[in-house]
Amino acid sequence: MIKFFRKIRYDLMEKNKTGKYIKYAIGEIVLVVIGILIALQINTLNQSRIDKKNEIKYLLNLKKELESNTKLDARIITDRMERKLEGLNLAKKYIENDIQIIDTLDFLNKISYGGVFSGGGSVATRSYYDELINTGNLQLIRKDTIKNAIAQYYGRLDIYEQRSYVSKSRFSSFTGELRPFDPSKPSFISKYDQSKMIKAFKTKEFEKIVNLELSYAYETSNNVRKQKERAALIIKLINKELRGEL
C-alpha cells in the first residue's frame, strides 16, 4: 500500500502536475490522520474494556474483604460482647459490695472472661484496600459514591484503633498475674489462686482497670456496629454497580 501511494506521488511529480500533487498530499495526510485517530479510538476502547474488567475484580475483592471483616468482628467481638460485659459488670458490683458470692470458681471465671479481646486495636483487615491505594488502582473505581463510602469505612478503622488505645486496660495481664491460664482446662483455678483473686478484685487498682475496660468494651461495641452498617452499605452499592443499576 505504501509503495502504491509512493508511485502515485512520483508519477505526479514527473508529469509536473503540482496542483494535483498538493491535493493528493493533503488527501494522504488526511488519510494518515484518520488512521491514527481510528487506532487511538481502538486503543481507547481496548483500554476501557481492560479497566472495566479490573474495576469489577477490584470491587469483588473489596466486597470479599468487607464481608470477611464483618464476620471477623462478629466472631471475635460481637458474639462475645455479652459475656464480656457480664463479667465486667459482675466485677463492678463486687467492688461496690453489691453482690454475694455463692460459687467462687464460677464467679472468678465470669469476671476473668471480661478480659477477652482486651488491649485495644482493630481485628479488621485492610490489606487489599491498602494495595489499591499504593498502586493507584483505586481510581479505576468510577463511582464516587462507592469510593467515598470505602474511604470512610477504612478511614474509621484508623480512628477507632487510635481511640481504643486511649481506653485500653491491663485487665488480661492483671488476671493473668493472679492465676496461670491453661487452655486445656480454662475453668480451673486452684484454691490458693482463688483466694488471691478474691482479694485483688477488691483493690482500687482493679477498680480503675474494670472501669477502663468497660469504657473500652462499650466503645468497641459501638464502633463494630457502625462499621458493620458501613460495610453493608458499601456491599449494597457494589452489588448494584455490578448489576448495572448505578
C-alpha positions in Angstrom: 0.0 0.0 0.0 2.8 2.4 0.9 4.6 1.6 -2.4 1.3 2.2 -4.3 1.0 5.7 -2.8 4.6 6.4 -3.4 4.3 5.5 -7.1 1.4 7.9 -7.5 3.5 10.8 -5.9 6.4 10.1 -8.3 4.1 10.0 -11.3 2.5 13.3 -10.4 5.9 14.9 -9.8 7.4 13.6 -13.0 4.4 14.9 -15.0 4.8 18.3 -13.3 1.2 18.3 -12.0 1.9 20.4 -8.9 -1.7 21.2 -8.2 -2.8 17.6 -8.3 0.2 16.6 -6.3 -0.6 19.1 -3.5 -4.2 17.9 -3.4 -3.0 14.3 -3.3 -0.5 15.1 -0.5 -3.3 16.7 1.6 -5.5 13.8 1.0 -2.8 11.4 2.0 -2.2 13.4 5.2 -5.9 13.3 6.0 -5.9 9.5 5.5 -2.9 9.2 7.8 -4.6 11.3 10.5 -7.8 9.4 10.2 -5.9 6.2 10.5 -4.2 7.5 13.6 -7.5 8.6 15.1 -9.0 5.2 14.4 -6.1 3.4 16.0 -6.3 5.7 19.1 -10.0 5.0 19.3 -9.4 1.3 19.2 -6.7 1.5 21.8 -9.1 3.6 24.0 -11.9 1.1 23.6 -9.5 -1.8 24.4 -8.1 0.1 27.5 -11.7 0.9 28.6 -12.6 -2.8 28.4 -9.4 -3.7 30.4 -10.2 -1.0 33.0 -13.8 -2.2 33.4 -12.6 -5.8 33.8 -10.1 -4.7 36.5 -12.7 -2.5 38.2 -15.1 -5.5 38.5 -12.2 -7.5 40.0 -11.3 -4.7 42.5 -15.0 -4.3 43.6 -15.4 -8.1 44.1 -12.2 -8.3 46.2 -13.1 -5.3 48.3 -16.5 -6.8 48.8 -14.8 -10.0 49.9 -12.6 -8.1 52.4 -15.6 -6.2 53.9 -17.6 -9.4 54.3 -14.5 -11.1 55.9 -14.1 -8.1 58.3 -17.8 -8.3 59.3 -17.6 -12.0 60.0 -14.3 -11.5 61.9 -15.8 -8.7 64.1 -18.8 -10.9 64.8 -16.7 -13.9 65.8 -14.1 -12.1 67.9 -16.1 -9.2 69.3 -19.9 -9.1 68.8 -20.6 -12.8 69.7 -18.5 -12.5 72.9 -19.5 -9.0 73.9 -22.5 -10.0 76.1 -20.4 -12.4 78.2 -17.6 -9.9 78.4 -19.9 -7.2 79.7 -21.5 -9.6 82.1 -18.1 -10.3 83.6 -17.0 -6.7 83.9 -20.4 -5.6 85.4 -20.1 -8.5 87.9 -16.7 -7.3 88.9 -18.0 -3.7 89.3 -20.8 -5.0 91.5 -18.3 -6.9 93.6 -16.1 -3.9 94.1 -19.2 -1.9 95.1 -20.2 -4.6 97.6 -23.4 -5.2 95.6 -23.1 -8.9 95.3 -22.9 -12.1 97.4 -20.7 -14.8 96.1 -22.3 -18.2 96.0 -19.9 -20.2 93.7 -16.4 -18.7 93.9 -14.9 -20.6 91.0 -17.8 -19.7 88.7 -17.7 -16.1 89.9 -14.0 -15.7 89.2 -14.2 -17.3 85.8 -17.0 -15.0 84.8 -15.0 -12.0 85.8 -11.9 -13.3 84.0 -13.9 -13.5 80.8 -14.1 -9.7 80.9 -10.6 -9.7 79.5 -11.4 -11.2 76.1 -10.3 -9.1 73.1 -8.8 -6.6 75.5 -5.9 -4.3 75.0 -7.2 -2.1 72.1 -6.6 -2.4 68.4 -8.7 -3.5 65.5 -9.3 -7.0 64.3 -10.4 -5.9 60.8 -8.0 -6.3 57.8 -7.3 -3.8 55.2 -4.6 -5.4 53.1 -6.5 -5.3 49.8 -7.6 -1.7 50.2 -4.0 -0.7 51.0 -2.8 -2.5 47.9 -5.3 -0.5 45.7 -4.2 2.8 47.4 -0.5 2.0 47.0 -0.8 1.0 43.3 -3.2 3.9 42.5 -5.8 1.4 41.2 -8.5 2.6 43.5 -9.0 5.4 40.9 -10.3 2.8 38.5 -13.5 2.6 40.6 -15.6 5.1 38.8 -18.5 5.7 41.1 -17.7 8.4 43.6 -20.4 7.2 45.9 -18.6 3.8 46.2 -15.1 5.3 46.6 -16.3 7.8 49.2 -18.0 5.1 51.2 -15.0 2.9 51.0 -12.6 5.7 52.1 -14.9 6.5 55.1 -15.0 2.8 56.1 -11.2 2.3 56.1 -10.6 5.8 57.5 -12.8 5.0 60.5 -10.7 1.9 61.1 -7.7 4.1 61.8 -9.7 6.4 64.1 -11.2 3.6 66.1 -7.9 2.0 66.5 -6.4 5.2 67.9 -9.4 5.7 70.2 -9.2 2.1 71.5 -5.7 2.6 72.7 -6.8 5.5 74.8 -9.2 3.3 76.8 -7.3 0.0 76.7 -6.5 -1.5 80.1 -4.3 -4.3 81.5 -7.3 -6.4 82.5 -6.0 -9.6 80.9 -2.5 -9.2 82.3 -3.9 -8.3 85.8 -5.9 -11.5 86.0 -3.1 -13.5 84.3 -0.7 -12.4 87.0 -3.0 -13.8 89.6 -3.5 -17.3 88.1 -1.9 -19.4 85.4 -4.3 -20.0 82.5 -4.3 -23.5 80.9 -6.3 -23.5 77.6 -6.9 -27.3 78.1 -8.6 -26.5 81.5 -9.8 -22.9 81.1 -12.2 -23.1 84.1 -9.6 -24.4 86.5 -8.3 -22.1 89.3 -6.6 -23.5 92.3 -7.9 -22.8 95.8 -4.8 -20.7 96.5 -5.2 -18.6 93.4 -8.9 -18.2 94.1 -8.0 -16.7 97.4 -5.5 -14.3 95.8 -8.0 -13.2 93.1 -10.8 -12.5 95.6 -8.6 -10.1 97.5 -7.1 -8.5 94.4 -10.5 -7.8 92.9 -11.3 -5.6 95.9 -8.4 -3.2 95.3 -8.5 0.4 93.9 -6.2 -0.7 91.1 -8.6 -3.3 89.9 -11.5 -0.9 90.1 -9.7 1.5 87.7 -8.9 -1.4 85.4 -12.5 -2.5 85.3 -13.8 1.0 84.6 -11.3 1.4 81.8 -12.2 -2.0 80.3 -15.9 -1.2 80.5 -15.3 2.0 78.6 -13.3 0.1 76.0 -16.0 -2.6 75.7 -18.8 -0.1 75.2 -16.9 2.0 72.6 -15.7 -1.2 70.8 -19.3 -2.5 70.6 -20.5 0.8 69.2 -17.7 1.0 66.6 -18.2 -2.5 65.4 -21.9 -1.8 65.0 -21.2 1.3 62.9 -18.6 -0.4 60.8 -21.0 -3.3 60.1 -23.5 -0.8 58.8 -20.9 1.0 56.7 -19.8 -2.4 55.2 -23.4 -3.4 54.4 -23.9 -0.1 52.6 -20.8 -0.5 50.5 -21.6 -4.1 49.7 -25.1 -3.0 48.6 -23.6 -0.2 46.4 -21.1 -2.7 44.9 -23.9 -5.2 44.1 -25.9 -2.5 42.4 -22.9 -1.4 40.3 -22.1 -4.9 39.3 -25.8 -5.3 38.1 -25.5 -2.0 36.3 -28.1 -0.3 38.5 -26.0 2.8 39.5 
